[in-house]
Amino acid sequence: MTRVNTDTLDTLIREHDWSLVLGTEDPNTAAENLVGALKSLIDEATTRIR
């Protein structure tokens, strides 16, 4: 099993420009976009499992 340095991972996550990923700098819209993306991922995974 590969060990991950959580401090490094935390720093990478914090420093990442999430506005590029989530399409906005507005925190509320970003949260809505993230939730929508996660729902789509879960739906896709559920469909593939069935």
C-alpha positions as CSV (number, residue, x, y, z in Angstrom):
1,M,0.0,0.0,0.0
2,T,1.3,3.5,-0.9
3,R,1.5,5.9,2.0
4,V,0.5,9.5,1.3
5,N,2.0,12.4,3.1
6,T,-1.2,14.0,4.3
7,D,0.5,17.4,4.9
8,T,1.6,17.6,1.3
9,L,-1.8,16.4,0.1
10,D,-3.5,19.0,2.3
11,T,-1.3,21.8,0.9
12,L,-1.9,20.7,-2.7
13,I,-5.7,20.8,-2.1
14,R,-5.6,24.2,-0.4
15,E,-3.3,25.7,-3.1
16,H,-5.2,24.3,-6.1
17,D,-7.1,26.8,-8.1
18,W,-10.5,25.2,-7.7
19,S,-12.2,28.0,-9.7
20,L,-10.9,26.3,-12.8
21,V,-12.3,22.9,-11.7
22,L,-15.6,24.2,-10.4
23,G,-16.1,27.0,-13.0
24,T,-16.6,29.8,-10.5
25,E,-14.9,31.7,-7.7
26,D,-18.3,32.1,-5.9
27,P,-18.2,29.6,-2.9
28,N,-22.0,28.9,-3.1
29,T,-22.0,28.2,-6.8
30,A,-18.8,26.2,-6.4
31,A,-20.4,24.0,-3.7
32,E,-23.5,23.5,-6.0
33,N,-21.2,22.5,-8.9
34,L,-19.3,20.1,-6.7
35,V,-22.4,18.5,-5.3
36,G,-23.8,18.1,-8.9
37,A,-20.5,16.6,-10.1
38,L,-20.5,14.1,-7.1
39,K,-24.1,13.1,-7.8
40,S,-23.3,12.5,-11.4
41,L,-20.3,10.4,-10.4
42,I,-22.4,8.3,-8.0
43,D,-25.1,7.8,-10.6
44,E,-22.6,6.7,-13.2
45,A,-21.0,4.3,-10.7
46,T,-24.3,2.9,-9.7
47,T,-25.3,2.3,-13.3
48,R,-22.1,0.5,-14.1
49,I,-22.4,-1.7,-11.0
50,R,-25.9,-2.9,-11.9
